[in-house]
Amino acid sequence: MGTVMVSIRIPSDLNDRYMQLVKETGRLRSFYINEVLAESIDRLEYEYGVLRQIKACRAGRLETYSLDEMRAHCGLEN
């Protein structure tokens, strides 16, 4: 996997917290920032995927089922 250089500005207090982790663990600051970015992109992709599904459902582009239909499909009818 290749890497690219990205330049961002972060508040100095946040940088101080990262630098404290660097001192305590010996890892690079970029390691922690990459960890945070990887975790947040997973969450963001999931959340925006859910929003796309909601919009598609509301626009009538997805097939929907009633609760009774789901109960019957799963064999949960009384």
mmCIF file as gemmi writes it, N, C-alpha and C atoms, coordinates in Angstrom:
data_model
loop_
_atom_site.group_PDB
_atom_site.id
_atom_site.type_symbol
_atom_site.label_atom_id
_atom_site.label_alt_id
_atom_site.label_comp_id
_atom_site.label_asym_id
_atom_site.label_entity_id
_atom_site.label_seq_id
_atom_site.pdbx_PDB_ins_code
_atom_site.Cartn_x
_atom_site.Cartn_y
_atom_site.Cartn_z
_atom_site.occupancy
_atom_site.B_iso_or_equiv
_atom_site.pdbx_formal_charge
_atom_site.auth_seq_id
_atom_site.auth_asym_id
_atom_site.pdbx_PDB_model_num
ATOM 1 N N . MET Axp A 1 ? 0.849 -1.17 0 1 0 ? 1 A 1
ATOM 2 C CA . MET Axp A 1 ? 0 0 0 1 0 ? 1 A 1
ATOM 3 C C . MET Axp A 1 ? 0.894 1.232 0 1 0 ? 1 A 1
ATOM 4 N N . GLY Axp A 2 ? 0.655 2.133 -0.935 1 0 ? 2 A 1
ATOM 5 C CA . GLY Axp A 2 ? 1.418 3.366 -0.998 1 0 ? 2 A 1
ATOM 6 C C . GLY Axp A 2 ? 0.881 4.401 -0.029 1 0 ? 2 A 1
ATOM 7 N N . THR Axp A 3 ? 1.621 5.443 0.118 1 0 ? 3 A 1
ATOM 8 C CA . THR Axp A 3 ? 1.189 6.53 0.987 1 0 ? 3 A 1
ATOM 9 C C . THR Axp A 3 ? 1.27 7.84 0.228 1 0 ? 3 A 1
ATOM 10 N N . VAL Axp A 4 ? 0.524 8.82 0.694 1 0 ? 4 A 1
ATOM 11 C CA . VAL Axp A 4 ? 0.572 10.171 0.146 1 0 ? 4 A 1
ATOM 12 C C . VAL Axp A 4 ? 0.724 11.143 1.295 1 0 ? 4 A 1
ATOM 13 N N . MET Axp A 5 ? 1.305 12.279 1.001 1 0 ? 5 A 1
ATOM 14 C CA . MET Axp A 5 ? 1.486 13.316 2.005 1 0 ? 5 A 1
ATOM 15 C C . MET Axp A 5 ? 0.229 14.174 2.041 1 0 ? 5 A 1
ATOM 16 N N . VAL Axp A 6 ? -0.302 14.396 3.236 1 0 ? 6 A 1
ATOM 17 C CA . VAL Axp A 6 ? -1.462 15.252 3.442 1 0 ? 6 A 1
ATOM 18 C C . VAL Axp A 6 ? -1.088 16.266 4.507 1 0 ? 6 A 1
ATOM 19 N N . SER Axp A 7 ? -1.411 17.512 4.251 1 0 ? 7 A 1
ATOM 20 C CA . SER Axp A 7 ? -1.101 18.561 5.216 1 0 ? 7 A 1
ATOM 21 C C . SER Axp A 7 ? -2.399 19.06 5.843 1 0 ? 7 A 1
ATOM 22 N N . ILE Axp A 8 ? -2.456 19.058 7.169 1 0 ? 8 A 1
ATOM 23 C CA . ILE Axp A 8 ? -3.641 19.553 7.872 1 0 ? 8 A 1
ATOM 24 C C . ILE Axp A 8 ? -3.207 20.479 8.998 1 0 ? 8 A 1
ATOM 25 N N . ARG Axp A 9 ? -4.108 21.316 9.41 1 0 ? 9 A 1
ATOM 26 C CA . ARG Axp A 9 ? -3.871 22.165 10.582 1 0 ? 9 A 1
ATOM 27 C C . ARG Axp A 9 ? -4.721 21.619 11.717 1 0 ? 9 A 1
ATOM 28 N N . ILE Axp A 10 ? -4.1 21.454 12.874 1 0 ? 10 A 1
ATOM 29 C CA . ILE Axp A 10 ? -4.835 20.999 14.05 1 0 ? 10 A 1
ATOM 30 C C . ILE Axp A 10 ? -4.57 21.977 15.183 1 0 ? 10 A 1
ATOM 31 N N . PRO Axp A 11 ? -5.5 22.094 16.116 1 0 ? 11 A 1
ATOM 32 C CA . PRO Axp A 11 ? -5.287 22.979 17.261 1 0 ? 11 A 1
ATOM 33 C C . PRO Axp A 11 ? -4.05 22.548 18.052 1 0 ? 11 A 1
ATOM 34 N N . SER Axp A 12 ? -3.357 23.52 18.598 1 0 ? 12 A 1
ATOM 35 C CA . SER Axp A 12 ? -2.113 23.223 19.317 1 0 ? 12 A 1
ATOM 36 C C . SER Axp A 12 ? -2.351 22.311 20.515 1 0 ? 12 A 1
ATOM 37 N N . ASP Axp A 13 ? -3.501 22.435 21.186 1 0 ? 13 A 1
ATOM 38 C CA . ASP Axp A 13 ? -3.752 21.556 22.332 1 0 ? 13 A 1
ATOM 39 C C . ASP Axp A 13 ? -3.921 20.102 21.891 1 0 ? 13 A 1
ATOM 40 N N . LEU Axp A 14 ? -4.5 19.888 20.72 1 0 ? 14 A 1
ATOM 41 C CA . LEU Axp A 14 ? -4.619 18.536 20.19 1 0 ? 14 A 1
ATOM 42 C C . LEU Axp A 14 ? -3.24 17.987 19.819 1 0 ? 14 A 1
ATOM 43 N N . ASN Axp A 15 ? -2.422 18.823 19.22 1 0 ? 15 A 1
ATOM 44 C CA . ASN Axp A 15 ? -1.058 18.413 18.901 1 0 ? 15 A 1
ATOM 45 C C . ASN Axp A 15 ? -0.295 18.049 20.169 1 0 ? 15 A 1
ATOM 46 N N . ASP Axp A 16 ? -0.484 18.841 21.218 1 0 ? 16 A 1
ATOM 47 C CA . ASP Axp A 16 ? 0.189 18.549 22.494 1 0 ? 16 A 1
ATOM 48 C C . ASP Axp A 16 ? -0.207 17.168 23.016 1 0 ? 16 A 1
ATOM 49 N N . ARG Axp A 17 ? -1.467 16.822 22.872 1 0 ? 17 A 1
ATOM 50 C CA . ARG Axp A 17 ? -1.928 15.507 23.33 1 0 ? 17 A 1
ATOM 51 C C . ARG Axp A 17 ? -1.3 14.389 22.507 1 0 ? 17 A 1
ATOM 52 N N . TYR Axp A 18 ? -1.22 14.592 21.196 1 0 ? 18 A 1
ATOM 53 C CA . TYR Axp A 18 ? -0.546 13.597 20.357 1 0 ? 18 A 1
ATOM 54 C C . TYR Axp A 18 ? 0.925 13.475 20.737 1 0 ? 18 A 1
ATOM 55 N N . MET Axp A 19 ? 1.57 14.596 20.965 1 0 ? 19 A 1
ATOM 56 C CA . MET Axp A 19 ? 2.992 14.566 21.304 1 0 ? 19 A 1
ATOM 57 C C . MET Axp A 19 ? 3.224 13.874 22.644 1 0 ? 19 A 1
ATOM 58 N N . GLN Axp A 20 ? 2.287 14.001 23.568 1 0 ? 20 A 1
ATOM 59 C CA . GLN Axp A 20 ? 2.401 13.284 24.839 1 0 ? 20 A 1
ATOM 60 C C . GLN Axp A 20 ? 2.343 11.774 24.599 1 0 ? 20 A 1
ATOM 61 N N . LEU Axp A 21 ? 1.438 11.354 23.72 1 0 ? 21 A 1
ATOM 62 C CA . LEU Axp A 21 ? 1.384 9.932 23.359 1 0 ? 21 A 1
ATOM 63 C C . LEU Axp A 21 ? 2.689 9.476 22.715 1 0 ? 21 A 1
ATOM 64 N N . VAL Axp A 22 ? 3.247 10.316 21.862 1 0 ? 22 A 1
ATOM 65 C CA . VAL Axp A 22 ? 4.517 9.996 21.206 1 0 ? 22 A 1
ATOM 66 C C . VAL Axp A 22 ? 5.602 9.764 22.253 1 0 ? 22 A 1
ATOM 67 N N . LYS Axp A 23 ? 5.672 10.656 23.229 1 0 ? 23 A 1
ATOM 68 C CA . LYS Axp A 23 ? 6.682 10.525 24.291 1 0 ? 23 A 1
ATOM 69 C C . LYS Axp A 23 ? 6.47 9.259 25.12 1 0 ? 23 A 1
ATOM 70 N N . GLU Axp A 24 ? 5.22 8.963 25.42 1 0 ? 24 A 1
ATOM 71 C CA . GLU Axp A 24 ? 4.92 7.819 26.285 1 0 ? 24 A 1
ATOM 72 C C . GLU Axp A 24 ? 5.105 6.475 25.585 1 0 ? 24 A 1
ATOM 73 N N . THR Axp A 25 ? 4.882 6.438 24.282 1 0 ? 25 A 1
ATOM 74 C CA . THR Axp A 25 ? 4.865 5.152 23.587 1 0 ? 25 A 1
ATOM 75 C C . THR Axp A 25 ? 6.012 4.938 22.609 1 0 ? 25 A 1
ATOM 76 N N . GLY Axp A 26 ? 6.643 6.01 22.19 1 0 ? 26 A 1
ATOM 77 C CA . GLY Axp A 26 ? 7.712 5.885 21.202 1 0 ? 26 A 1
ATOM 78 C C . GLY Axp A 26 ? 7.215 5.738 19.773 1 0 ? 26 A 1
ATOM 79 N N . ARG Axp A 27 ? 5.909 5.771 19.581 1 0 ? 27 A 1
ATOM 80 C CA . ARG Axp A 27 ? 5.353 5.696 18.222 1 0 ? 27 A 1
ATOM 81 C C . ARG Axp A 27 ? 5.344 7.094 17.611 1 0 ? 27 A 1
ATOM 82 N N . LEU Axp A 28 ? 5.244 7.135 16.298 1 0 ? 28 A 1
ATOM 83 C CA . LEU Axp A 28 ? 5.188 8.413 15.601 1 0 ? 28 A 1
ATOM 84 C C . LEU Axp A 28 ? 3.797 9.035 15.705 1 0 ? 28 A 1
ATOM 85 N N . ARG Axp A 29 ? 3.756 10.346 15.669 1 0 ? 29 A 1
ATOM 86 C CA . ARG Axp A 29 ? 2.475 11.05 15.676 1 0 ? 29 A 1
ATOM 87 C C . ARG Axp A 29 ? 1.633 10.616 14.479 1 0 ? 29 A 1
ATOM 88 N N . SER Axp A 30 ? 2.275 10.412 13.337 1 0 ? 30 A 1
ATOM 89 C CA . SER Axp A 30 ? 1.54 9.992 12.141 1 0 ? 30 A 1
ATOM 90 C C . SER Axp A 30 ? 0.851 8.643 12.34 1 0 ? 30 A 1
ATOM 91 N N . PHE Axp A 31 ? 1.425 7.773 13.168 1 0 ? 31 A 1
ATOM 92 C CA . PHE Axp A 31 ? 0.778 6.493 13.467 1 0 ? 31 A 1
ATOM 93 C C . PHE Axp A 31 ? -0.591 6.735 14.084 1 0 ? 31 A 1
ATOM 94 N N . TYR Axp A 32 ? -0.648 7.606 15.084 1 0 ? 32 A 1
ATOM 95 C CA . TYR Axp A 32 ? -1.917 7.864 15.776 1 0 ? 32 A 1
ATOM 96 C C . TYR Axp A 32 ? -2.914 8.578 14.868 1 0 ? 32 A 1
ATOM 97 N N . ILE Axp A 33 ? -2.439 9.514 14.082 1 0 ? 33 A 1
ATOM 98 C CA . ILE Axp A 33 ? -3.339 10.23 13.186 1 0 ? 33 A 1
ATOM 99 C C . ILE Axp A 33 ? -3.895 9.271 12.13 1 0 ? 33 A 1
ATOM 100 N N . ASN Axp A 34 ? -3.055 8.373 11.618 1 0 ? 34 A 1
ATOM 101 C CA . ASN Axp A 34 ? -3.539 7.367 10.662 1 0 ? 34 A 1
ATOM 102 C C . ASN Axp A 34 ? -4.571 6.443 11.299 1 0 ? 34 A 1
ATOM 103 N N . GLU Axp A 35 ? -4.359 6.059 12.554 1 0 ? 35 A 1
ATOM 104 C CA . GLU Axp A 35 ? -5.33 5.215 13.258 1 0 ? 35 A 1
ATOM 105 C C . GLU Axp A 35 ? -6.687 5.913 13.346 1 0 ? 35 A 1
ATOM 106 N N . VAL Axp A 36 ? -6.669 7.175 13.72 1 0 ? 36 A 1
ATOM 107 C CA . VAL Axp A 36 ? -7.913 7.94 13.853 1 0 ? 36 A 1
ATOM 108 C C . VAL Axp A 36 ? -8.6 8.087 12.497 1 0 ? 36 A 1
ATOM 109 N N . LEU Axp A 37 ? -7.828 8.378 11.457 1 0 ? 37 A 1
ATOM 110 C CA . LEU Axp A 37 ? -8.409 8.531 10.128 1 0 ? 37 A 1
ATOM 111 C C . LEU Axp A 37 ? -9.023 7.225 9.635 1 0 ? 37 A 1
ATOM 112 N N . ALA Axp A 38 ? -8.348 6.119 9.855 1 0 ? 38 A 1
ATOM 113 C CA . ALA Axp A 38 ? -8.872 4.822 9.418 1 0 ? 38 A 1
ATOM 114 C C . ALA Axp A 38 ? -10.173 4.483 10.136 1 0 ? 38 A 1
ATOM 115 N N . GLU Axp A 39 ? -10.22 4.732 11.44 1 0 ? 39 A 1
ATOM 116 C CA . GLU Axp A 39 ? -11.442 4.456 12.198 1 0 ? 39 A 1
ATOM 117 C C . GLU Axp A 39 ? -12.585 5.362 11.759 1 0 ? 39 A 1
ATOM 118 N N . SER Axp A 40 ? -12.289 6.637 11.536 1 0 ? 40 A 1
ATOM 119 C CA . SER Axp A 40 ? -13.364 7.569 11.211 1 0 ? 40 A 1
ATOM 120 C C . SER Axp A 40 ? -13.894 7.347 9.801 1 0 ? 40 A 1
ATOM 121 N N . ILE Axp A 41 ? -13.046 6.941 8.844 1 0 ? 41 A 1
ATOM 122 C CA . ILE Axp A 41 ? -13.555 6.72 7.492 1 0 ? 41 A 1
ATOM 123 C C . ILE Axp A 41 ? -14.5 5.527 7.469 1 0 ? 41 A 1
ATOM 124 N N . ASP Axp A 42 ? -14.209 4.497 8.251 1 0 ? 42 A 1
ATOM 125 C CA . ASP Axp A 42 ? -15.126 3.351 8.343 1 0 ? 42 A 1
ATOM 126 C C . ASP Axp A 42 ? -16.49 3.797 8.846 1 0 ? 42 A 1
ATOM 127 N N . ARG Axp A 43 ? -16.494 4.604 9.9 1 0 ? 43 A 1
ATOM 128 C CA . ARG Axp A 43 ? -17.749 5.088 10.482 1 0 ? 43 A 1
ATOM 129 C C . ARG Axp A 43 ? -18.486 5.991 9.499 1 0 ? 43 A 1
ATOM 130 N N . LEU Axp A 44 ? -17.751 6.919 8.862 1 0 ? 44 A 1
ATOM 131 C CA . LEU Axp A 44 ? -18.385 7.841 7.924 1 0 ? 44 A 1
ATOM 132 C C . LEU Axp A 44 ? -18.97 7.113 6.717 1 0 ? 44 A 1
ATOM 133 N N . GLU Axp A 45 ? -18.238 6.139 6.178 1 0 ? 45 A 1
ATOM 134 C CA . GLU Axp A 45 ? -18.77 5.373 5.047 1 0 ? 45 A 1
ATOM 135 C C . GLU Axp A 45 ? -20.042 4.636 5.443 1 0 ? 45 A 1
ATOM 136 N N . TYR Axp A 46 ? -20.055 4.068 6.632 1 0 ? 46 A 1
ATOM 137 C CA . TYR Axp A 46 ? -21.245 3.362 7.111 1 0 ? 46 A 1
ATOM 138 C C . TYR Axp A 46 ? -22.418 4.333 7.253 1 0 ? 46 A 1
ATOM 139 N N . GLU Axp A 47 ? -22.184 5.462 7.931 1 0 ? 47 A 1
ATOM 140 C CA . GLU Axp A 47 ? -23.268 6.416 8.187 1 0 ? 47 A 1
ATOM 141 C C . GLU Axp A 47 ? -23.835 6.986 6.893 1 0 ? 47 A 1
ATOM 142 N N . TYR Axp A 48 ? -22.971 7.371 5.962 1 0 ? 48 A 1
ATOM 143 C CA . TYR Axp A 48 ? -23.467 7.922 4.705 1 0 ? 48 A 1
ATOM 144 C C . TYR Axp A 48 ? -24.124 6.842 3.848 1 0 ? 48 A 1
ATOM 145 N N . GLY Axp A 49 ? -23.68 5.605 3.978 1 0 ? 49 A 1
ATOM 146 C CA . GLY Axp A 49 ? -24.346 4.497 3.297 1 0 ? 49 A 1
ATOM 147 C C . GLY Axp A 49 ? -25.766 4.312 3.805 1 0 ? 49 A 1
ATOM 148 N N . VAL Axp A 50 ? -25.937 4.409 5.12 1 0 ? 50 A 1
ATOM 149 C CA . VAL Axp A 50 ? -27.271 4.309 5.715 1 0 ? 50 A 1
ATOM 150 C C . VAL Axp A 50 ? -28.15 5.453 5.217 1 0 ? 50 A 1
ATOM 151 N N . LEU Axp A 51 ? -27.603 6.659 5.174 1 0 ? 51 A 1
ATOM 152 C CA . LEU Axp A 51 ? -28.379 7.801 4.685 1 0 ? 51 A 1
ATOM 153 C C . LEU Axp A 51 ? -28.79 7.615 3.224 1 0 ? 51 A 1
ATOM 154 N N . ARG Axp A 52 ? -27.901 7.063 2.398 1 0 ? 52 A 1
ATOM 155 C CA . ARG Axp A 52 ? -28.252 6.789 0.996 1 0 ? 52 A 1
ATOM 156 C C . ARG Axp A 52 ? -29.402 5.792 0.914 1 0 ? 52 A 1
ATOM 157 N N . GLN Axp A 53 ? -29.36 4.769 1.767 1 0 ? 53 A 1
ATOM 158 C CA . GLN Axp A 53 ? -30.431 3.767 1.777 1 0 ? 53 A 1
ATOM 159 C C . GLN Axp A 53 ? -31.762 4.397 2.196 1 0 ? 53 A 1
ATOM 160 N N . ILE Axp A 54 ? -31.721 5.276 3.187 1 0 ? 54 A 1
ATOM 161 C CA . ILE Axp A 54 ? -32.941 5.952 3.642 1 0 ? 54 A 1
ATOM 162 C C . ILE Axp A 54 ? -33.523 6.792 2.512 1 0 ? 54 A 1
ATOM 163 N N . LYS Axp A 55 ? -32.668 7.557 1.831 1 0 ? 55 A 1
ATOM 164 C CA . LYS Axp A 55 ? -33.141 8.386 0.718 1 0 ? 55 A 1
ATOM 165 C C . LYS Axp A 55 ? -33.726 7.524 -0.392 1 0 ? 55 A 1
ATOM 166 N N . ALA Axp A 56 ? -33.075 6.415 -0.697 1 0 ? 56 A 1
ATOM 167 C CA . ALA Axp A 56 ? -33.573 5.517 -1.742 1 0 ? 56 A 1
ATOM 168 C C . ALA Axp A 56 ? -34.915 4.922 -1.34 1 0 ? 56 A 1
ATOM 169 N N . CYS Axp A 57 ? -35.061 4.581 -0.077 1 0 ? 57 A 1
ATOM 170 C CA . CYS Axp A 57 ? -36.324 4.024 0.415 1 0 ? 57 A 1
ATOM 171 C C . CYS Axp A 57 ? -37.432 5.059 0.312 1 0 ? 57 A 1
ATOM 172 N N . ARG Axp A 58 ? -37.15 6.261 0.76 1 0 ? 58 A 1
ATOM 173 C CA . ARG Axp A 58 ? -38.159 7.326 0.714 1 0 ? 58 A 1
ATOM 174 C C . ARG Axp A 58 ? -38.537 7.689 -0.711 1 0 ? 58 A 1
ATOM 175 N N . ALA Axp A 59 ? -37.594 7.526 -1.636 1 0 ? 59 A 1
ATOM 176 C CA . ALA Axp A 59 ? -37.864 7.832 -3.045 1 0 ? 59 A 1
ATOM 177 C C . ALA Axp A 59 ? -38.541 6.671 -3.762 1 0 ? 59 A 1
ATOM 178 N N . GLY Axp A 60 ? -38.767 5.562 -3.042 1 0 ? 60 A 1
ATOM 179 C CA . GLY Axp A 60 ? -39.446 4.421 -3.627 1 0 ? 60 A 1
ATOM 180 C C . GLY Axp A 60 ? -38.555 3.547 -4.493 1 0 ? 60 A 1
ATOM 181 N N . ARG Axp A 61 ? -37.242 3.666 -4.344 1 0 ? 61 A 1
ATOM 182 C CA . ARG Axp A 61 ? -36.313 2.873 -5.152 1 0 ? 61 A 1
ATOM 183 C C . ARG Axp A 61 ? -35.912 1.558 -4.487 1 0 ? 61 A 1
ATOM 184 N N . LEU Axp A 62 ? -36.387 1.304 -3.279 1 0 ? 62 A 1
ATOM 185 C CA . LEU Axp A 62 ? -36.092 0.054 -2.583 1 0 ? 62 A 1
ATOM 186 C C . LEU Axp A 62 ? -37.388 -0.681 -2.292 1 0 ? 62 A 1
ATOM 187 N N . GLU Axp A 63 ? -37.314 -1.989 -2.375 1 0 ? 63 A 1
ATOM 188 C CA . GLU Axp A 63 ? -38.48 -2.797 -2.037 1 0 ? 63 A 1
ATOM 189 C C . GLU Axp A 63 ? -38.594 -2.856 -0.515 1 0 ? 63 A 1
ATOM 190 N N . THR Axp A 64 ? -39.793 -2.652 -0.014 1 0 ? 64 A 1
ATOM 191 C CA . THR Axp A 64 ? -40.015 -2.691 1.434 1 0 ? 64 A 1
ATOM 192 C C . THR Axp A 64 ? -41.028 -3.78 1.767 1 0 ? 64 A 1
ATOM 193 N N . TYR Axp A 65 ? -41.039 -4.175 3.023 1 0 ? 65 A 1
ATOM 194 C CA . TYR Axp A 65 ? -41.923 -5.235 3.495 1 0 ? 65 A 1
ATOM 195 C C . TYR Axp A 65 ? -42.596 -4.788 4.779 1 0 ? 65 A 1
ATOM 196 N N . SER Axp A 66 ? -43.842 -5.188 4.937 1 0 ? 66 A 1
ATOM 197 C CA . SER Axp A 66 ? -44.561 -4.875 6.17 1 0 ? 66 A 1
ATOM 198 C C . SER Axp A 66 ? -44.081 -5.813 7.276 1 0 ? 66 A 1
ATOM 199 N N . LEU Axp A 67 ? -44.415 -5.471 8.512 1 0 ? 67 A 1
ATOM 200 C CA . LEU Axp A 67 ? -44.056 -6.324 9.64 1 0 ? 67 A 1
ATOM 201 C C . LEU Axp A 67 ? -44.724 -7.691 9.506 1 0 ? 67 A 1
ATOM 202 N N . ASP Axp A 68 ? -45.963 -7.706 9.068 1 0 ? 68 A 1
ATOM 203 C CA . ASP Axp A 68 ? -46.661 -8.987 8.882 1 0 ? 68 A 1
ATOM 204 C C . ASP Axp A 68 ? -45.969 -9.845 7.82 1 0 ? 68 A 1
ATOM 205 N N . GLU Axp A 69 ? -45.521 -9.224 6.737 1 0 ? 69 A 1
ATOM 206 C CA . GLU Axp A 69 ? -44.804 -9.97 5.698 1 0 ? 69 A 1
ATOM 207 C C . GLU Axp A 69 ? -43.5 -10.555 6.242 1 0 ? 69 A 1
ATOM 208 N N . MET Axp A 70 ? -42.801 -9.795 7.049 1 0 ? 70 A 1
ATOM 209 C CA . MET Axp A 70 ? -41.54 -10.276 7.632 1 0 ? 70 A 1
ATOM 210 C C . MET Axp A 70 ? -41.791 -11.407 8.622 1 0 ? 70 A 1
ATOM 211 N N . ARG Axp A 71 ? -42.839 -11.271 9.416 1 0 ? 71 A 1
ATOM 212 C CA . ARG Axp A 71 ? -43.178 -12.349 10.359 1 0 ? 71 A 1
ATOM 213 C C . ARG Axp A 71 ? -43.47 -13.641 9.607 1 0 ? 71 A 1
ATOM 214 N N . ALA Axp A 72 ? -44.243 -13.527 8.531 1 0 ? 72 A 1
ATOM 215 C CA . ALA Axp A 72 ? -44.579 -14.714 7.733 1 0 ? 72 A 1
ATOM 216 C C . ALA Axp A 72 ? -43.323 -15.302 7.095 1 0 ? 72 A 1
ATOM 217 N N . HIS Axp A 73 ? -42.474 -14.454 6.578 1 0 ? 73 A 1
ATOM 218 C CA . HIS Axp A 73 ? -41.239 -14.914 5.934 1 0 ? 73 A 1
ATOM 219 C C . HIS Axp A 73 ? -40.334 -15.65 6.923 1 0 ? 73 A 1
ATOM 220 N N . CYS Axp A 74 ? -40.287 -15.168 8.152 1 0 ? 74 A 1
ATOM 221 C CA . CYS Axp A 74 ? -39.421 -15.77 9.18 1 0 ? 74 A 1
ATOM 222 C C . CYS Axp A 74 ? -40.12 -16.875 9.963 1 0 ? 74 A 1
ATOM 223 N N . GLY Axp A 75 ? -41.374 -17.161 9.609 1 0 ? 75 A 1
ATOM 224 C CA . GLY Axp A 75 ? -42.104 -18.214 10.308 1 0 ? 75 A 1
ATOM 225 C C . GLY Axp A 75 ? -42.496 -17.832 11.719 1 0 ? 75 A 1
ATOM 226 N N . LEU Axp A 76 ? -42.78 -16.569 11.945 1 0 ? 76 A 1
ATOM 227 C CA . LEU Axp A 76 ? -43.109 -16.09 13.292 1 0 ? 76 A 1
ATOM 228 C C . LEU Axp A 76 ? -44.586 -15.767 13.457 1 0 ? 76 A 1
ATOM 229 N N . GLU Axp A 77 ? -45.417 -16.269 12.554 1 0 ? 77 A 1
ATOM 230 C CA . GLU Axp A 77 ? -46.85 -16.007 12.675 1 0 ? 77 A 1
ATOM 231 C C . GLU Axp A 77 ? -47.414 -16.786 13.851 1 0 ? 77 A 1
ATOM 232 N N . ASN Axp A 78 ? -48.362 -16.182 14.536 1 0 ? 78 A 1
ATOM 233 C CA . ASN Axp A 78 ? -48.996 -16.854 15.687 1 0 ? 78 A 1
ATOM 234 C C . ASN Axp A 78 ? -50.059 -17.801 15.229 1 0 ? 78 A 1
